[in-house]
Amino acid sequence: MALVVLTALPSAAYALPAGGTGGTSFLSNLSLRDLTMIVAGIGVFGALLIVVGVVGLRRSRAARRASIAP
């Protein structure tokens, strides 16, 4: 059985410019308002996860109580 080694060559589309830095960074283009909106979005997502967890716990405990009660 022959062992075949495949190698990938970089495409010209992904090559860095002559400077080698790749241009400006995404983070360097963010303003204070953008950062505030990102932090607020993460906060809203976290609050949503807390609400889902509390609702899940309450439903689980109610179902357990209902199965134990005569």
N, CA, C and O atoms as a GROMACS GRO file, in nm:
protein
  280
    1MET      N    1   0.085  -0.117   0.000
    1MET     CA    2   0.000   0.000   0.000
    1MET      C    3   0.090   0.123   0.000
    1MET      O    4   0.185   0.131   0.078
    2ALA      N    5   0.060   0.217  -0.085
    2ALA     CA    6   0.142   0.338  -0.098
    2ALA      C    7   0.092   0.446  -0.003
    2ALA      O    8  -0.028   0.462   0.018
    3LEU      N    9   0.185   0.518   0.053
    3LEU     CA   10   0.153   0.629   0.142
    3LEU      C   11   0.152   0.757   0.060
    3LEU      O   12   0.251   0.792  -0.004
    4VAL      N   13   0.038   0.828   0.062
    4VAL     CA   14   0.024   0.950  -0.015
    4VAL      C   15   0.018   1.066   0.082
    4VAL      O   16  -0.063   1.067   0.175
    5VAL      N   17   0.103   1.166   0.062
    5VAL     CA   18   0.106   1.284   0.146
    5VAL      C   19   0.053   1.399   0.063
    5VAL      O   20   0.108   1.433  -0.042
    6LEU      N   21  -0.055   1.461   0.112
    6LEU     CA   22  -0.115   1.574   0.042
    6LEU      C   23  -0.069   1.702   0.109
    6LEU      O   24  -0.068   1.712   0.232
    7THR      N   25  -0.033   1.799   0.029
    7THR     CA   26   0.006   1.929   0.084
    7THR      C   27  -0.080   2.036   0.018
    7THR      O   28  -0.117   2.025  -0.099
    8ALA      N   29  -0.111   2.138   0.095
    8ALA     CA   30  -0.191   2.249   0.043
    8ALA      C   31  -0.098   2.368   0.020
    8ALA      O   32  -0.021   2.405   0.108
    9LEU      N   33  -0.107   2.425  -0.096
    9LEU     CA   34  -0.029   2.544  -0.128
    9LEU      C   35  -0.116   2.666  -0.107
    9LEU      O   36  -0.235   2.662  -0.138
   10PRO      N   37  -0.062   2.776  -0.055
   10PRO     CA   38  -0.144   2.895  -0.033
   10PRO      C   39  -0.194   2.954  -0.164
   10PRO      O   40  -0.123   2.958  -0.265
   11SER      N   41  -0.316   2.997  -0.160
   11SER     CA   42  -0.376   3.058  -0.277
   11SER      C   43  -0.331   3.204  -0.288
   11SER      O   44  -0.296   3.266  -0.188
   12ALA      N   45  -0.333   3.256  -0.407
   12ALA     CA   46  -0.296   3.397  -0.428
   12ALA      C   47  -0.396   3.490  -0.361
   12ALA      O   48  -0.362   3.603  -0.326
   13ALA      N   49  -0.520   3.444  -0.342
   13ALA     CA   50  -0.623   3.527  -0.279
   13ALA      C   51  -0.592   3.551  -0.131
   13ALA      O   52  -0.636   3.652  -0.075
   14TYR      N   53  -0.518   3.460  -0.069
   14TYR     CA   54  -0.488   3.473   0.073
   14TYR      C   55  -0.348   3.528   0.099
   14TYR      O   56  -0.306   3.537   0.214
   15ALA      N   57  -0.277   3.564  -0.005
   15ALA     CA   58  -0.140   3.613   0.011
   15ALA      C   59  -0.141   3.751   0.075
   15ALA      O   60  -0.231   3.832   0.049
   16LEU      N   61  -0.044   3.778   0.158
   16LEU     CA   62  -0.031   3.908   0.223
   16LEU      C   63   0.024   4.010   0.124
   16LEU      O   64   0.096   3.974   0.031
   17PRO      N   65  -0.009   4.136   0.143
   17PRO     CA   66   0.048   4.238   0.057
   17PRO      C   67   0.199   4.249   0.077
   17PRO      O   68   0.255   4.184   0.165
   18ALA      N   69   0.264   4.328  -0.003
   18ALA     CA   70   0.410   4.339  -0.002
   18ALA      C   71   0.462   4.383   0.135
   18ALA      O   72   0.572   4.345   0.173
   19GLY      N   73   0.384   4.463   0.210
   19GLY     CA   74   0.426   4.508   0.342
   19GLY      C   75   0.431   4.395   0.442
   19GLY      O   76   0.508   4.401   0.537
   20GLY      N   77   0.351   4.292   0.422
   20GLY     CA   78   0.351   4.176   0.509
   20GLY      C   79   0.264   4.189   0.632
   20GLY      O   80   0.254   4.093   0.709
   21THR      N   81   0.199   4.303   0.654
   21THR     CA   82   0.117   4.319   0.774
   21THR      C   83  -0.027   4.277   0.752
   21THR      O   84  -0.096   4.249   0.850
   22GLY      N   85  -0.074   4.272   0.631
   22GLY     CA   86  -0.210   4.231   0.605
   22GLY      C   87  -0.310   4.344   0.616
   22GLY      O   88  -0.431   4.317   0.616
   23GLY      N   89  -0.268   4.466   0.626
   23GLY     CA   90  -0.361   4.578   0.634
   23GLY      C   91  -0.397   4.612   0.776
   23GLY      O   92  -0.328   4.574   0.870
   24THR      N   93  -0.508   4.685   0.793
   24THR     CA   94  -0.550   4.727   0.926
   24THR      C   95  -0.627   4.615   0.995
   24THR      O   96  -0.690   4.531   0.929
   25SER      N   97  -0.621   4.615   1.125
   25SER     CA   98  -0.690   4.515   1.205
   25SER      C   99  -0.836   4.553   1.224
   25SER      O  100  -0.872   4.671   1.220
   26PHE      N  101  -0.919   4.452   1.247
   26PHE     CA  102  -1.060   4.477   1.276
   26PHE      C  103  -1.074   4.555   1.406
   26PHE      O  104  -1.159   4.644   1.417
   27LEU      N  105  -0.992   4.522   1.504
   27LEU     CA  106  -1.003   4.588   1.634
   27LEU      C  107  -0.960   4.734   1.629
   27LEU      O  108  -1.008   4.815   1.708
   28SER      N  109  -0.871   4.769   1.538
   28SER     CA  110  -0.828   4.908   1.530
   28SER      C  111  -0.935   4.998   1.470
   28SER      O  112  -0.927   5.121   1.483
   29ASN      N  113  -1.034   4.940   1.403
   29ASN     CA  114  -1.141   5.019   1.342
   29ASN      C  115  -1.262   5.038   1.433
   29ASN      O  116  -1.358   5.104   1.394
   30LEU      N  117  -1.259   4.980   1.554
   30LEU     CA  118  -1.373   4.991   1.645
   30LEU      C  119  -1.372   5.125   1.718
   30LEU      O  120  -1.268   5.171   1.765
   31SER      N  121  -1.489   5.185   1.726
   31SER     CA  122  -1.501   5.309   1.803
   31SER      C  123  -1.551   5.275   1.943
   31SER      O  124  -1.583   5.160   1.973
   32LEU      N  125  -1.557   5.376   2.029
   32LEU     CA  126  -1.607   5.355   2.164
   32LEU      C  127  -1.753   5.311   2.162
   32LEU      O  128  -1.794   5.228   2.243
   33ARG      N  129  -1.830   5.365   2.071
   33ARG     CA  130  -1.971   5.326   2.058
   33ARG      C  131  -1.983   5.179   2.016
   33ARG      O  132  -2.068   5.107   2.066
   34ASP      N  133  -1.897   5.136   1.924
   34ASP     CA  134  -1.899   4.996   1.881
   34ASP      C  135  -1.866   4.902   1.998
   34ASP      O  136  -1.932   4.800   2.017
   35LEU      N  137  -1.764   4.939   2.076
   35LEU     CA  138  -1.728   4.856   2.191
   35LEU      C  139  -1.840   4.853   2.294
   35LEU      O  140  -1.866   4.749   2.354
   36THR      N  141  -1.906   4.967   2.314
   36THR     CA  142  -2.018   4.972   2.408
   36THR      C  143  -2.132   4.882   2.361
   36THR      O  144  -2.193   4.812   2.442
   37MET      N  145  -2.160   4.884   2.233
   37MET     CA  146  -2.267   4.800   2.180
   37MET      C  147  -2.232   4.651   2.191
   37MET      O  148  -2.320   4.568   2.216
   38ILE      N  149  -2.106   4.617   2.172
   38ILE     CA  150  -2.064   4.477   2.184
   38ILE      C  151  -2.081   4.430   2.330
   38ILE      O  152  -2.133   4.322   2.355
   39VAL      N  153  -2.036   4.513   2.424
   39VAL     CA  154  -2.049   4.478   2.566
   39VAL      C  155  -2.196   4.469   2.606
   39VAL      O  156  -2.234   4.379   2.681
   40ALA      N  157  -2.278   4.561   2.556
   40ALA     CA  158  -2.422   4.557   2.587
   40ALA      C  159  -2.486   4.431   2.528
   40ALA      O  160  -2.570   4.368   2.592
   41GLY      N  161  -2.447   4.394   2.409
   41GLY     CA  162  -2.500   4.273   2.347
   41GLY      C  163  -2.464   4.148   2.425
   41GLY      O  164  -2.546   4.057   2.441
   42ILE      N  165  -2.340   4.143   2.473
   42ILE     CA  166  -2.298   4.028   2.554
   42ILE      C  167  -2.376   4.026   2.685
   42ILE      O  168  -2.412   3.919   2.734
   43GLY      N  169  -2.402   4.143   2.743
   43GLY     CA  170  -2.480   4.151   2.866
   43GLY      C  171  -2.623   4.103   2.848
   43GLY      O  172  -2.676   4.031   2.932
   44VAL      N  173  -2.685   4.143   2.737
   44VAL     CA  174  -2.821   4.099   2.707
   44VAL      C  175  -2.824   3.949   2.686
   44VAL      O  176  -2.916   3.881   2.733
   45PHE      N  177  -2.726   3.896   2.615
   45PHE     CA  178  -2.720   3.752   2.593
   45PHE      C  179  -2.703   3.677   2.725
   45PHE      O  180  -2.766   3.574   2.746
   46GLY      N  181  -2.619   3.730   2.815
   46GLY     CA  182  -2.600   3.668   2.945
   46GLY      C  183  -2.728   3.670   3.028
   46GLY      O  184  -2.762   3.572   3.094
   47ALA      N  185  -2.799   3.783   3.024
   47ALA     CA  186  -2.926   3.792   3.098
   47ALA      C  187  -3.028   3.693   3.042
   47ALA      O  188  -3.104   3.632   3.118
   48LEU      N  189  -3.029   3.677   2.911
   48LEU     CA  190  -3.120   3.580   2.849
   48LEU      C  191  -3.086   3.438   2.894
   48LEU      O  192  -3.177   3.358   2.921
   49LEU      N  193  -2.958   3.406   2.902
   49LEU     CA  194  -2.918   3.272   2.949
   49LEU      C  195  -2.959   3.250   3.094
   49LEU      O  196  -3.000   3.140   3.131
   50ILE      N  197  -2.950   3.353   3.177
   50ILE     CA  198  -2.991   3.341   3.318
   50ILE      C  199  -3.141   3.316   3.327
   50ILE      O  200  -3.185   3.231   3.405
   51VAL      N  201  -3.220   3.388   3.248
   51VAL     CA  202  -3.365   3.369   3.249
   51VAL      C  203  -3.401   3.228   3.205
   51VAL      O  204  -3.486   3.163   3.266
   52VAL      N  205  -3.337   3.179   3.100
   52VAL     CA  206  -3.364   3.043   3.052
   52VAL      C  207  -3.327   2.941   3.160
   52VAL      O  208  -3.399   2.843   3.179
   53GLY      N  209  -3.215   2.963   3.230
   53GLY     CA  210  -3.175   2.871   3.336
   53GLY      C  211  -3.271   2.870   3.452
   53GLY      O  212  -3.304   2.763   3.503
   54VAL      N  213  -3.318   2.987   3.494
   54VAL     CA  214  -3.413   2.995   3.606
   54VAL      C  215  -3.545   2.928   3.568
   54VAL      O  216  -3.602   2.853   3.648
   55VAL      N  217  -3.593   2.954   3.449
   55VAL     CA  218  -3.718   2.891   3.404
   55VAL      C  219  -3.702   2.740   3.398
   55VAL      O  220  -3.792   2.666   3.438
   56GLY      N  221  -3.588   2.693   3.349
   56GLY     CA  222  -3.564   2.549   3.342
   56GLY      C  223  -3.559   2.485   3.479
   56GLY      O  224  -3.614   2.377   3.499
   57LEU      N  225  -3.493   2.551   3.574
   57LEU     CA  226  -3.488   2.497   3.710
   57LEU      C  227  -3.626   2.492   3.774
   57LEU      O  228  -3.661   2.393   3.839
   58ARG      N  229  -3.703   2.597   3.757
   58ARG     CA  230  -3.838   2.599   3.816
   58ARG      C  231  -3.925   2.490   3.757
   58ARG      O  232  -3.999   2.424   3.830
   59ARG      N  233  -3.917   2.471   3.626
   59ARG     CA  234  -3.998   2.365   3.563
   59ARG      C  235  -3.953   2.227   3.608
   59ARG      O  236  -4.036   2.139   3.630
   60SER      N  237  -3.822   2.208   3.621
   60SER     CA  238  -3.770   2.079   3.664
   60SER      C  239  -3.815   2.047   3.807
   60SER      O  240  -3.857   1.935   3.836
   61ARG      N  241  -3.805   2.145   3.895
   61ARG     CA  242  -3.845   2.122   4.033
   61ARG      C  243  -3.996   2.103   4.045
   61ARG      O  244  -4.040   2.022   4.127
   62ALA      N  245  -4.074   2.173   3.967
   62ALA     CA  246  -4.220   2.155   3.969
   62ALA      C  247  -4.256   2.016   3.919
   62ALA      O  248  -4.346   1.952   3.974
   63ALA      N  249  -4.190   1.968   3.816
   63ALA     CA  250  -4.217   1.834   3.763
   63ALA      C  251  -4.178   1.727   3.864
   63ALA      O  252  -4.247   1.626   3.879
   64ARG      N  253  -4.067   1.748   3.935
   64ARG     CA  254  -4.024   1.652   4.037
   64ARG      C  255  -4.124   1.648   4.151
   64ARG      O  256  -4.157   1.540   4.201
   65ARG      N  257  -4.173   1.767   4.195
   65ARG     CA  258  -4.273   1.772   4.302
   65ARG      C  259  -4.402   1.704   4.260
   65ARG      O  260  -4.466   1.636   4.340
   66ALA      N  261  -4.442   1.723   4.135
   66ALA     CA  262  -4.566   1.664   4.087
   66ALA      C  263  -4.556   1.511   4.078
   66ALA      O  264  -4.655   1.441   4.100
   67SER      N  265  -4.438   1.458   4.048
   67SER     CA  266  -4.424   1.314   4.038
   67SER      C  267  -4.415   1.248   4.175
   67SER      O  268  -4.447   1.130   4.188
   68ILE      N  269  -4.371   1.322   4.280
   68ILE     CA  270  -4.360   1.267   4.414
   68ILE      C  271  -4.493   1.276   4.488
   68ILE      O  272  -4.527   1.187   4.566
   69ALA      N  273  -4.568   1.381   4.466
   69ALA     CA  274  -4.694   1.403   4.536
   69ALA      C  275  -4.795   1.295   4.502
   69ALA      O  276  -4.803   1.251   4.387
   70PRO      N  277  -4.872   1.251   4.602
   70PRO     CA  278  -4.973   1.144   4.575
   70PRO      C  279  -5.091   1.191   4.497
   70PRO      O  280  -5.181   1.112   4.468
   0.00000   0.00000   0.00000
